[in-house]
Amino acid sequence: MTNDNSVDRISLQGVHIELTAAMKNAIYDKFSVLLRHNERIIRVNVTLHRDQVRGTKHLFTATGRIEIRGPDIIASVKADDAYAALDGLVEKLDEQLRERHERRTDRRHQAAPEEMDIPISLPKVGSPGDPL
């Protein structure tokens, strides 16, 4: 199980689905990994939505929003299984967090522009009084 601090920072919501205790524990375990990757995350909001397609077949949409300093990170995944949708959502949010971190470090550690020697053929200019 996860520690109390990570449980407080993950909020869950089920739309047209009852989130069981086992499902809540699985969500806390999967999404606490994101909190360990980046300590600047304020909150993770997870919404699991069940849509009824045709007949008894269901389609699950997992939507996640990571509240972090700067623009929030939002992702959504659709799948036939609720756990598969949650797994895909964790992967997508983790990838977006890594990309954001790489962009920030690239900007921070950007090298200063180097001087370049570009050969340019300029017309020869003589001194004043010299015939051309």
Secondary structure as GFF3:
##gff-version 3
##sequence-region A 1 132
A	DSSP	alpha_helix	4	8	.	.	.	ID=ss1
A	DSSP	beta_strand	10	15	.	.	.	ID=ss2
A	DSSP	alpha_helix	21	37	.	.	.	ID=ss3
A	DSSP	beta_strand	41	52	.	.	.	ID=ss4
A	DSSP	beta_strand	58	68	.	.	.	ID=ss5
A	DSSP	beta_strand	73	79	.	.	.	ID=ss6
A	DSSP	alpha_helix	82	108	.	.	.	ID=ss7
###
